Amino acid sequence: MADSAAPTGRRKALRTTLATALAGVVTAALATVTLSATAAQAADCSAGYVGLTYDDGPNPSNTTNLLNTLKANGLRATFFNIGQNAQNNPSLVRAQVDAGMWVGNHSWTHPHLTQMSSSQIQSELQRTQQAIQQATGTAPKLFRPPYGETNSTLKTVEQQLGLREIIWDVDSQDWNGASTSQIVQAAGRLQNGQIILMHDQYATTVQAISQIAANLRSRNLCAGMISPTTGRAIAPDGSGPTSPSPTNPQSPS
């Protein structure tokens, strides 16, 4: 009995060793596959960068969903926040930054700034700067005027506050009732360095994100940051073209 037990024990030990070795091989193979898949999924940004922008937030009913959808699709964007909304929802402003997004100034109450005095404009922009800085620890460098309306008085105040004025090259028309497919089509017109206007309150805009991401990938474009120097979309690490976009000329800050 003792003699028959020894081979049995050795066979069990051998099976255990083989199983362990096999598990190691499988694990290594899976790791290789995972690394290969990751490499294959690495973004090809050879055609350049575009700026995805969302105005009028943060909104308790939508911002979290918008951020989660952007992250799930590997996209980063710039959020032009209204000062009052930022003051009332500082945790959402922090969530934007924590999600890898950039935050800009969109005035305090979203008025027609070109109809206001210099001191009124100063208040609208400065209060928003303070609200965002209190929420994130950093004051914005980018400013989008409500309705895209600007004049020399506004530009002077922007310069005093160290803000770069950012308009847009493509209007998604989400504010005007555009459907999800229409928003996707608008984003499909984006070229290297260009910026699209969208908003942080429409379900159609959120629903368009996955298709926008797929379209950008198919054209080797990536979502980047907006340069406070040129006003153009560039790589998230700050590298990119050094000249302003010819379709959206900007004054130096």
N, C-alpha and C positions, 0 to 999 in steps of 0.2 A: 504494500500500500504506500509505503513511504517513497519507493522508487517511482511509482506512477504519479504521485503528487508533485514531485519536483519538475518533471517536464510540463505539467499543467501550469505550474506557477511561472515557469519560464515563458510559456506561450502567452499567458496573460500579460506578463511584463512586456513581451515583444509587441503584442497588440497595442498596449498602451503607448509604447514608444512610437510605433508606426502612426497611431492616431494623432499623437502630439505633433509629429513631424508633418503629417498631412495637413493638420490644422494650420501649422505655420506656413506651409506652402500656399494654402488657400488664402490666408490672411495677407500674405505678401502679394499674391495675385490680385486680390481685391484692392489693395492699396495702390498697386500699379494702375489698375483700371480707373480708380478714383482720380489719381493724379492725371492720367491721360484725359479723362473727361473734363477735369478742371482746366487743363491746358486748352482743350478743344473749345471750351466755353469762354475762354479769356476773350475780353472784348477786343475787336479789331477796330481801332480808331483811325485807320489810315486815311480816311476821307475828312477827318477833322472833328470838330466839336460844335454842338448847338446849345443854346440856352433855353431850358424849359422854365417858365416863370408862372407863378400863381399869385394873383392879387387878392386883396380885401380880407385876408385872414387876420389872425386865426379865428376859426369858427368851431365852437364846441360840438356842433352837430356833424361836422365833416372833416376837420383837419386830421384827426387821428386815422380815419379810414384812408384819407388821401396819402398820408405819410406811409402807412403800412403797404398800400398798393404800389407806391413808388419803390419802396425798399424791396418788395417781393419781385419786382421787375428789374432790379439792379440800376435804377435811375436816381440821379440827384437833380435837384432843382433849386431855384431861387424863389423865396417867398417874400413878396412885398406886402408887409403888414401895415394895417391901419393902426395908428397909435392907440386909440381908445380900445380897440380889440386886444392889442398887446398888453395894455395895462390891466384889462379885465381878465385876461387868460395867460398870465405869465408862464404857467406850466406848459402850455401848448407851444409857446415860443421856444422854451427850452427843449421841448420834444422835437421841434424842427431841427435845431442844431444837433441834438443827440442822434438824429436820424441821418446826419451827414449833409443836411441841406444848408443853404446860405440864406441869410435874412437881410432884407432891405427895408427902407423907409418908404411909406406910401401916404404920408401926411397923417394928421391927427384925426380929421373928420371927413376926409375925402371931398373937399370943396372944390369949386372952380378957382384955383389959386391965381389965375391971371386976372381975376376981378378983385383981388385983394391988395392991400397995401403991403409995403415991405415988412413992416412990423408984424402984421397979421400972418404973413407967410413965415416969418422967422419963428413965431410961436407954434405954428402948425408943424414945422419940421423939427424944431428943437425939442418939443415935448415928446415927439415920437422917438427921437434919438435917445432921450433919457429913459423912456419906458422900455425900449428894447435893450438898452445897456443894463438896466436894472434886472431884467429877466435873464440875460445871457452873459453879462460881464463885458460885452464888447459892443461898441457903437457901430451902426451900419456905415458902410462906405458907398452904398448904392442907393439911389433915390429914383422912384418912378412917379412922375406927376400924375395925379388923377386925370382921367380922360385923355392922357397924353398931351395935355395943354401946357404950353410953356411960353415964357417971354424973357426979356432981358432982366427984369426985376427979380423973377424967380431964379434965374441962373446966377445972379449976383449973390443971393442968399445961399444957394447951394454951394457956391465956391467958398463962402465964409465958413460954412459948416464942414467943408472937406468932403462934399458929396458929389458923386458922379451921376449925372442924369442919364437914365436908361429908358428908352422908348421901346419899340419892337419893330421887327421886320415883317412878321406874319401875325395876323389877328385871327385867332381860332373862332371868333364869333360865338363863343359859348355863352356870353352875356346876352346875346341876341337870339337865343333859342336854337342854336346850331345843334344838330343831332350828333350822336357819338361818331357816326361814320364821317360826317362833315368835319368834325374836329380832327379826326385821324387824317383826312385828306389834306387839311390845312397844314398839319405837322409834316406831312409828306413833301411839302414844298421847301422845307428848311434846307439851307445849304451851310457850309462851313462858316462858323463865326456868327451866324444869325440867331435871332431870339424870337420866341413865340409868346404871345399873350394868352394866358388862360386865367381862370379864377378858382378860388378855394370855396366854392359853395354849390357846385352843380354835380349831380349824379352822373350826367352824361360825360363830364370832363374826367371823372374818376374811371368810368367804364372804358374810356378811350386809351388809358395808359398802356395796357398790355399790347394793344395793336401799334401804338406809337413806338414802344420799345422794339417790337419785331421789325417794324419798318426801318428804324434807325440801324438796327443790326444788319439788315439786308443791304444797306447802303454804306456800311462801314463807318457810320457816324456814331459818336458817343455824346451823352449828356455831360456838359461841362459847367464850369463856373463862368461868371461874367466878370471880365477884368475891370477893376476900378480905374485903370489907366486908359484903356482904349474903348471900353464899352462894348467889346466883342466877347463872344463865347470862346473860351480857351480851355485847355486841359485843367483838371481839378488841382494839379500841383502848381498851377500858375504859368505854365509854359504855353506859348502860342504866338499868334501873329502880333506884331507890334504896331500896326497901322489901324486906324479906325475903319469901321465898315463904311464903304462908299454909299450904301443904301440907308445908313442911319448915322449921318455925321454928328459928332458930339464936340462940344467945347471942352478944352482941358480944364480939369478941376484945379 
